[in-house]
Amino acid sequence: MDELQLRNVIEAALLAAGRPLSVDSLLELVMRKGVSADRDSVRKAIAALTGEYEGRGIEIREVASGFRVQVKTSVTDWLQPLWEERAPRYTRALLETLALVAYKQPITRAEIEEVRGVAVSTNIVRTLTERGWIRVVGHRETPGRPAMLGTTREFLDYFGLRKLDELPPLAQLRDYDPATGPQADLIDALGAFGAPDVPLTTDISPADEA
């Protein structure tokens, strides 16, 4: 397989999959046809495609689960009419809860309630869990051993992140332009707290999830 054909196959795979694909997944896809390839050749093909997409309305973006083809944020306003009927709408309370889990994980439900000043609805936790954005990562060694919540790889993928460290520092939120990235709703929700900046806990990164 020559370089052009490899790029074409990888481009088609990223478009057809409807989800991020890792380098290993793309390599396995190519090798199923008996083609000799390696991870370096796949990465070079992705880099070449990324360059070809410069100046266009779509891009190849690396997120936690791999690479995907997505619409550039600079043109999303033009496409909004295409999404209005199917775009999910999340409540402020749900986004605030998700924001606290993202920035202060691992965190218990009681700790979320202490920051927000109101009870966390069971429906909110269920929705975030079913959406695949949060999961139980352990239990606090306190009476009752409450569950500690953390984010998942799916959370990173949805918000266009490779790792938690790519979340903007809380200190920068006041100057953050929601139009500049896919984390707009999450960032907007965080602005409600005015909470001090805190380090992210990375020892239970979603990337380590089985």
VOGU-3710 file (C-alpha; in Angstrom, 3 decimals, decimal comma):
1> mdelqlrnvi> 0,000/0,000/0,000  1,464/3,360/-1,000  1,262/6,495/1,173  -1,625/8,016/-0,768  -3,766/4,909/-0,477  -2,990/4,650/3,236  -4,079/8,260/3,752  -7,287/7,610/1,819  -8,131/4,541/3,898  -7,434/6,326/7,173
11> eaallaagrp> -9,443/9,376/6,133  -12,379/7,187/5,112  -12,161/5,218/8,365  -12,239/8,376/10,493  -15,270/9,644/8,591  -17,122/6,326/8,652  -16,476/5,323/12,258  -18,491/8,084/13,905  -16,157/7,891/16,910  -12,465/8,481/17,648
21> lsvdsllelv> -10,075/5,786/16,418  -6,702/5,088/17,991  -3,519/4,514/16,005  -3,644/0,831/16,947  -7,252/0,532/15,753  -6,370/2,114/12,416  -3,303/-0,109/12,065  -5,381/-3,213/12,780  -7,925/-2,120/10,173  -5,222/-1,785/7,514
31> mrkgvsadrd> -3,427/-5,014/8,397  -6,625/-7,066/8,160  -6,180/-6,851/4,395  -2,725/-8,358/4,665  -1,039/-5,000/4,110  2,319/-4,410/5,756  2,229/-1,239/7,880  3,346/0,074/11,255  2,340/2,699/13,791  4,783/5,251/12,426
41> svrkaiaalt> 3,304/5,033/8,927  -0,195/5,495/10,353  0,899/8,527/12,351  2,607/10,014/9,279  -0,577/9,531/7,279  -2,608/11,279/10,005  -0,099/14,141/10,085  -0,323/14,480/6,292  -4,127/14,585/6,435  -3,991/17,165/9,208
51> geyegrgiei> -1,886/19,363/6,947  -4,266/18,874/4,025  -7,171/20,069/6,179  -5,505/23,407/6,940  -7,721/26,222/5,729  -10,787/23,979/5,439  -13,931/23,743/7,545  -13,030/20,395/9,101  -10,012/19,157/10,975  -8,475/16,033/12,458
61> revasgfrvq> -8,466/16,324/16,238  -6,770/14,063/18,753  -8,855/13,338/21,847  -8,538/10,825/24,682  -9,723/7,812/22,643  -7,786/8,593/19,467  -8,303/10,715/16,354  -11,495/11,964/14,748  -12,631/14,258/11,957  -14,670/17,163/13,295
71> vktsvtdwlq> -16,058/20,545/12,334  -13,817/23,492/13,157  -15,185/25,817/15,813  -14,740/28,754/13,439  -17,660/27,527/11,312  -19,981/26,040/13,937  -22,221/29,124/13,998  -23,032/28,572/10,321  -24,084/24,989/11,010  -26,229/25,598/14,083
81> plweerapry> -29,548/25,235/12,172  -28,559/21,647/11,360  -28,270/20,744/15,047  -31,095/22,673/16,694  -33,596/19,822/16,671  -31,301/17,115/17,957  -28,860/18,964/20,235  -29,309/17,800/23,851  -30,113/20,519/26,358  -28,582/20,162/29,793
91> tralletlal> -29,720/22,028/32,894  -27,518/24,479/34,717  -27,533/22,195/37,764  -26,292/19,245/35,719  -23,477/21,258/34,124  -22,418/22,706/37,472  -22,265/19,206/38,940  -20,229/17,953/35,990  -17,890/20,944/36,248  -17,181/20,229/39,907
101> vaykqpitra> -16,456/16,580/39,188  -14,141/17,563/36,336  -12,113/20,109/38,303  -12,139/18,697/41,819  -12,124/14,939/41,247  -12,229/12,668/43,069  -15,210/14,276/44,773  -18,181/12,895/46,688  -21,796/13,854/46,277  -21,786/15,529/49,701
111> eieevrgvav> -18,778/17,646/48,715  -20,565/18,757/45,541  -23,587/19,724/47,618  -21,372/21,693/50,015  -19,967/23,793/47,159  -23,267/24,312/45,317  -25,282/24,873/48,482  -28,121/22,621/47,299  -28,798/18,904/47,151  -27,591/16,999/44,098
121> stnivrtlte> -30,507/15,317/42,388  -30,265/11,570/41,911  -31,445/12,142/38,338  -28,418/14,357/37,655  -25,963/11,704/38,823  -27,857/9,042/36,875  -27,886/11,145/33,705  -24,164/11,893/33,897  -23,411/8,229/34,552  -25,637/6,989/31,719
131> rgwirvvghr> -24,124/9,592/29,411  -20,764/8,022/30,225  -19,246/11,253/31,544  -18,687/10,282/35,192  -18,002/7,073/37,096  -17,261/5,881/40,621  -13,474/5,820/41,038  -13,314/4,755/44,683  -14,755/5,342/48,134  -13,784/7,927/50,737
141> etpgrpamlg> -12,436/6,366/53,943  -14,970/8,160/56,112  -18,153/6,934/57,836  -20,447/5,432/55,251  -17,579/5,218/52,733  -19,239/7,583/50,217  -18,512/7,020/46,538  -15,947/9,309/44,924  -16,770/10,486/41,405  -14,425/11,172/38,513
151> ttrefldyfg> -14,689/11,803/34,794  -14,275/9,249/32,015  -12,595/8,942/28,641  -15,982/9,661/27,023  -16,094/12,981/28,886  -12,728/13,959/27,425  -13,804/12,901/23,937  -17,035/14,890/24,074  -15,308/18,083/25,134  -12,457/17,651/22,664
161> lrkldelppl> -9,733/16,954/25,217  -6,867/14,475/25,297  -6,310/14,705/29,064  -7,621/16,556/32,109  -4,666/18,931/32,119  -6,110/20,533/28,967  -9,072/21,957/30,893  -8,477/25,718/31,239  -7,412/26,862/34,744  -10,274/28,215/36,798
171> aqlrdydpat> -8,406/31,496/37,178  -8,804/32,074/33,426  -12,545/31,501/33,259  -13,539/35,162/33,461  -11,563/35,867/30,298  -12,654/32,710/28,502  -14,585/33,181/25,268  -17,208/30,384/25,035  -17,044/30,570/21,238  -13,439/29,395/21,150
181> gpqadlidal> -13,889/25,779/22,121  -16,224/22,807/22,628  -16,059/23,162/26,411  -18,338/26,243/26,253  -21,251/24,917/28,340  -18,937/23,404/30,937  -16,897/26,588/31,253  -20,029/28,694/31,506  -21,285/26,539/34,362  -17,991/26,790/36,235
191> gafgapdvpl> -18,192/30,563/36,160  -21,066/30,386/38,639  -18,776/29,358/41,505  -15,916/31,835/41,503  -14,007/28,982/43,104  -10,250/29,224/43,700  -7,990/27,430/41,269  -7,225/23,846/42,260  -4,825/21,269/40,870  -6,354/18,446/38,874
201> ttdispadea> -6,062/14,934/40,221  -4,417/12,917/37,480  -3,560/9,700/39,322  -7,022/8,353/38,424  -7,033/9,634/34,868  -9,767/8,318/32,567  -6,939/7,186/30,297  -6,232/4,426/32,835  -9,770/3,084/32,639  -10,007/-0,520/31,526
//
